[in-house]
Amino acid sequence: METLFYAHRGSSAKYAENTRAAYLQAIDEGADGIECDVHLCADGQVVCHHDPTVNRTSNASGPVGGYTLAELKAMDFTVLRDTVIPAEYGAMDEQLVTLDELLTLIDKRGVRLGLAVEIKHPSPAGRGLEDTVLQVLHSHGFDPRTGKAGSHGQIQISIMSFEPQSNRYLAGLVNPQLLCQLITEVDADWVEELVATGQHNRAEVYRVLQRSVIEGIEVIEQGTVGMIGPGVQWVRDNEAQVRQWIDRGLVPRIWTVDSVADARYLHGLGVRQLTSNHPQVLRARSGLS
């Protein structure tokens, strides 16, 4: 089985994460798939953005959900990289894209590509986020049984979340084999990212995240999902558990794999889907195919 290289938030080692340039770079480099993160903005559009706020990724501040799409488009989301963006990858006000726009970009390129959509929680919209994501996917021909989308069925959709209840909800709407339960250790950066939204205090965030890890494992054990998505360090710390899941037929897609040593280690475990900030470089240097 060939190893698939997914571009983490696009080719985010070269262009700012989750931007049009990063996504198009990933496609043009020949990535097997793209991973994107999604939130709802104030006027209900599904936008591709990782953090719950724009503080880290733009020249503005505040929650993603507090801005309309037009207001978000006016922000500069290229600040994380000083790479000059070629004209064919879009102007500054085209860098933040909606999920609908990303699907259209992939479709226009006419390539076969995986698209891993990460549902970001907690969301002010609750399950409205999942419902709206599915609406967008269906508008692009999404088949909830096979995961195929696009004008020729060339886009393979999978949906991921750290939030176990998200996967439980989606399992009643799409084939569970298309769902991926993400897992990671509860780290300080993750906690501070959620605290910064102003929606939760630090103690509450720790409780929520710890419960998420425990319940995420339960979701996997219960067969609610067909894919597992632990981080590299979590795999190393829990190798026996990961081996057991792989032996049971669960499909692992591991993040964020940027070193050759990690890629080869995971390949030795039977992992055939790697999410990387520079997928083309990792493919070449690791020798995996």
C-alpha positions as CSV (number, residue, x, y, z in Angstrom):
1,M,0.0,0.0,0.0
2,E,1.4,3.4,-1.0
3,T,2.1,6.1,1.6
4,L,-0.2,9.1,1.2
5,F,1.2,12.6,2.1
6,Y,-1.4,15.1,3.4
7,A,-0.5,18.8,3.4
8,H,-1.1,20.1,6.9
9,R,-3.2,23.3,6.5
10,G,-1.9,23.3,3.0
11,S,1.9,23.4,2.3
12,S,2.2,25.6,5.4
13,A,6.0,25.4,5.6
14,K,6.1,27.7,2.5
15,Y,3.0,29.8,2.7
16,A,0.9,30.9,5.6
17,E,-1.4,28.1,6.9
18,N,-4.9,27.6,5.6
19,T,-4.5,30.2,2.9
20,R,-5.3,29.9,-0.8
21,A,-1.5,30.0,-1.6
22,A,-0.8,27.1,0.8
23,Y,-3.6,25.0,-0.6
24,L,-2.6,25.6,-4.3
25,Q,1.0,25.0,-3.5
26,A,0.1,21.7,-2.0
27,I,-1.9,20.7,-5.1
28,D,0.8,21.8,-7.4
29,E,3.5,20.0,-5.5
30,G,1.6,16.8,-5.9
31,A,0.3,16.2,-2.3
32,D,-2.0,13.3,-2.0
33,G,-4.4,15.3,0.2
34,I,-5.0,18.5,2.0
35,E,-6.0,19.0,5.6
36,C,-8.0,22.1,6.5
37,D,-9.6,23.4,9.7
38,V,-13.1,25.0,9.7
39,H,-15.1,27.5,11.8
40,L,-18.3,29.4,11.1
41,C,-17.9,33.2,10.7
42,A,-20.6,35.7,11.8
43,D,-22.7,35.3,8.6
44,G,-22.7,31.5,8.7
45,Q,-20.0,30.8,6.1
46,V,-17.6,27.9,6.7
47,V,-14.2,29.4,6.7
48,C,-10.8,27.6,6.6
49,H,-8.9,28.7,9.7
50,H,-7.3,26.9,12.6
51,D,-7.5,29.1,15.7
52,P,-10.8,30.3,17.3
53,T,-9.4,33.8,17.0
54,V,-7.5,35.6,14.2
55,N,-4.9,37.0,16.7
56,R,-2.0,34.7,15.7
57,T,-2.7,34.4,12.0
58,S,-3.6,37.9,10.8
59,N,-3.1,41.6,11.3
60,A,-6.3,41.8,13.4
61,S,-7.7,40.3,16.6
62,G,-10.9,38.8,17.9
63,P,-12.9,35.6,17.4
64,V,-13.4,34.2,13.9
65,G,-17.1,33.9,14.7
66,G,-17.3,37.6,15.5
67,Y,-16.5,38.7,11.9
68,T,-18.4,38.5,8.7
69,L,-16.8,36.9,5.7
70,A,-16.2,40.3,4.1
71,E,-14.5,41.5,7.2
72,L,-12.3,38.4,7.4
73,K,-11.4,38.8,3.7
74,A,-10.2,42.3,4.4
75,M,-7.6,41.0,6.9
76,D,-4.0,40.0,6.0
77,F,-3.6,36.3,6.7
78,T,-0.1,36.1,5.2
79,V,1.7,37.4,8.3
80,L,3.0,34.0,9.4
81,R,5.3,33.8,6.3
82,D,7.3,36.4,4.5
83,T,7.2,34.4,1.2
84,V,6.1,36.5,-1.8
85,I,2.9,35.0,-3.1
86,P,2.8,34.6,-6.9
87,A,-0.1,36.3,-8.7
88,E,-1.7,33.0,-9.7
89,Y,-2.1,32.1,-6.1
90,G,-4.3,35.1,-5.4
91,A,-4.2,38.6,-3.9
92,M,-4.1,39.4,-0.2
93,D,-7.8,39.6,0.1
94,E,-8.2,36.2,-1.5
95,Q,-6.0,34.3,1.0
96,L,-8.7,33.4,3.5
97,V,-11.0,31.0,1.8
98,T,-14.2,29.3,2.6
99,L,-14.7,25.6,2.4
100,D,-16.8,26.1,-0.7
101,E,-14.0,28.0,-2.3
102,L,-11.4,25.4,-1.4
103,L,-13.5,22.6,-2.9
104,T,-13.9,24.8,-6.1
105,L,-10.1,25.3,-6.3
106,I,-9.5,21.6,-6.1
107,D,-12.2,20.9,-8.6
108,K,-10.8,23.4,-11.1
109,R,-7.3,21.8,-10.8
110,G,-8.9,18.5,-12.0
111,V,-6.7,16.4,-9.7
112,R,-7.5,13.4,-7.6
113,L,-7.1,14.6,-4.0
114,G,-8.0,13.7,-0.5
115,L,-9.6,16.5,1.6
116,A,-9.5,16.1,5.4
117,V,-11.9,18.6,7.0
118,E,-11.2,19.2,10.7
119,I,-14.2,20.3,12.7
120,K,-13.0,22.8,15.3
121,H,-14.7,22.8,18.7
122,P,-15.9,24.3,20.9
123,S,-17.9,26.3,18.4
124,P,-20.5,29.0,19.3
125,A,-22.7,27.3,16.6
126,G,-22.7,23.9,18.3
127,R,-23.7,21.1,15.9
128,G,-24.7,23.9,13.5
129,L,-21.0,23.8,12.4
130,E,-21.3,20.1,11.4
131,D,-24.6,20.7,9.6
132,T,-23.3,23.6,7.6
133,V,-20.1,21.7,6.7
134,L,-22.3,18.9,5.4
135,Q,-24.4,21.4,3.4
136,V,-21.3,22.7,1.7
137,L,-20.0,19.2,1.0
138,H,-23.3,18.2,-0.5
139,S,-23.3,21.2,-2.8
140,H,-20.2,19.8,-4.3
141,G,-21.7,16.3,-4.9
142,F,-20.6,14.7,-1.7
143,D,-21.6,11.1,-1.3
144,P,-21.9,10.3,2.4
145,R,-21.4,6.6,1.8
146,T,-18.2,6.7,-0.2
147,G,-16.9,10.2,0.6
148,K,-16.5,11.1,-3.1
149,A,-17.1,14.7,-4.1
150,G,-16.3,17.0,-6.9
151,S,-17.6,17.2,-10.5
152,H,-16.1,13.9,-11.3
153,G,-16.0,12.3,-7.9
154,Q,-12.2,12.9,-7.8
155,I,-12.1,14.5,-4.3
156,Q,-12.1,12.0,-1.4
157,I,-13.6,13.6,1.7
158,S,-12.8,12.6,5.3
159,I,-14.0,14.5,8.4
160,M,-12.0,14.8,11.6
161,S,-12.4,16.2,15.1
162,F,-10.8,16.1,18.5
163,E,-14.3,16.5,19.9
164,P,-15.8,13.0,20.4
165,Q,-19.4,14.2,20.3
166,S,-18.8,15.6,16.9
167,N,-17.9,12.2,15.6
168,R,-20.8,10.6,17.4
169,Y,-23.1,13.1,15.8
170,L,-21.7,12.7,12.3
171,A,-21.7,8.9,12.5
172,G,-25.5,9.1,12.1
173,L,-25.2,11.1,8.9
174,V,-22.2,9.7,7.0
175,N,-20.3,6.5,6.7
176,P,-18.3,6.1,9.9
177,Q,-15.4,4.9,7.8
178,L,-15.0,8.6,6.7
179,L,-14.6,9.8,10.2
180,C,-11.4,10.3,12.1
181,Q,-11.0,10.7,15.9
182,L,-8.1,13.0,16.6
183,I,-6.1,12.5,19.8
184,T,-3.3,14.4,21.4
185,E,-1.8,15.0,24.8
186,V,-3.3,18.0,26.7
187,D,-0.6,20.6,26.3
188,A,-0.3,24.2,27.5
189,D,-0.5,25.7,24.0
190,W,-3.8,24.0,23.3
191,V,-5.2,25.2,26.6
192,E,-4.1,28.8,26.1
193,E,-5.5,28.8,22.6
194,L,-8.9,28.0,23.9
195,V,-8.7,30.3,26.9
196,A,-7.9,33.2,24.5
197,T,-11.3,32.9,23.0
198,G,-12.8,34.3,26.3
199,Q,-15.4,31.6,26.3
200,H,-13.9,29.4,29.0
201,N,-11.6,29.7,32.0
202,R,-8.4,27.7,32.3
203,A,-9.6,25.1,34.7
204,E,-12.7,24.4,32.6
205,V,-10.5,24.1,29.5
206,Y,-8.3,21.5,31.1
207,R,-11.3,19.4,32.2
208,V,-12.8,19.6,28.7
209,L,-9.6,18.6,27.0
210,Q,-8.8,15.7,29.4
211,R,-12.4,14.4,29.0
212,S,-12.0,14.8,25.2
213,V,-9.0,12.5,25.2
214,I,-10.7,9.8,27.3
215,E,-13.9,10.0,25.4
216,G,-12.0,10.0,22.1
217,I,-10.5,6.7,22.9
218,E,-14.0,5.4,23.8
219,V,-15.3,6.5,20.4
220,I,-12.5,4.5,18.7
221,E,-13.1,1.5,20.9
222,Q,-16.9,1.6,20.2
223,G,-16.3,1.5,16.4
224,T,-17.9,5.0,15.9
225,V,-15.1,6.0,13.5
226,G,-13.0,4.2,10.9
227,M,-9.9,6.3,11.3
228,I,-7.6,7.3,14.1
229,G,-5.6,10.6,14.1
230,P,-3.1,10.8,17.0
231,G,-0.1,13.1,17.0
232,V,3.3,11.7,16.5
233,Q,4.3,12.0,20.2
234,W,1.1,10.3,21.3
235,V,1.8,7.4,19.0
236,R,5.3,7.0,20.5
237,D,3.9,7.1,24.0
238,N,1.1,4.7,23.2
239,E,2.6,2.5,20.6
240,A,1.0,-0.8,21.7
241,Q,-2.5,0.8,21.7
242,V,-1.9,2.2,18.2
243,R,-0.6,-1.2,16.9
244,Q,-3.8,-2.8,18.3
245,W,-6.0,-0.3,16.5
246,I,-4.2,-0.8,13.2
247,D,-4.4,-4.6,13.6
248,R,-8.2,-4.1,14.0
249,G,-8.4,-2.4,10.6
250,L,-8.6,1.2,11.7
251,V,-6.9,3.6,9.3
252,P,-4.2,5.8,10.9
253,R,-3.5,9.3,9.7
254,I,-0.8,10.8,11.9
255,W,0.1,14.4,12.4
256,T,2.3,16.5,12.2
257,V,5.1,14.5,10.6
258,D,7.9,16.8,9.4
259,S,11.0,14.6,10.2
260,V,12.3,11.7,8.2
261,A,12.9,9.7,11.4
262,D,9.2,10.1,12.4
263,A,8.0,9.2,8.9
264,R,10.0,6.0,8.8
265,Y,9.1,5.1,12.3
266,L,5.4,5.4,11.5
267,H,5.8,3.6,8.3
268,G,7.3,0.7,10.3
269,L,4.2,0.6,12.4
270,G,2.0,0.3,9.3
271,V,1.0,3.9,9.0
272,R,0.3,4.9,5.4
273,Q,-1.1,8.4,5.8
274,L,1.1,11.2,7.0
275,T,0.1,14.8,7.5
276,S,3.1,17.2,7.1
277,N,3.8,20.9,6.7
278,H,6.0,20.1,3.8
279,P,4.7,16.9,2.2
280,Q,6.7,17.1,-1.0
281,V,10.0,17.5,0.9
282,L,9.2,14.7,3.3
283,R,8.2,12.3,0.5
284,A,11.5,12.9,-1.3
285,R,13.7,12.7,1.8
286,S,12.0,9.8,3.4
287,G,12.0,7.6,0.3
288,L,8.5,6.4,1.1
289,S,6.0,5.9,-1.7
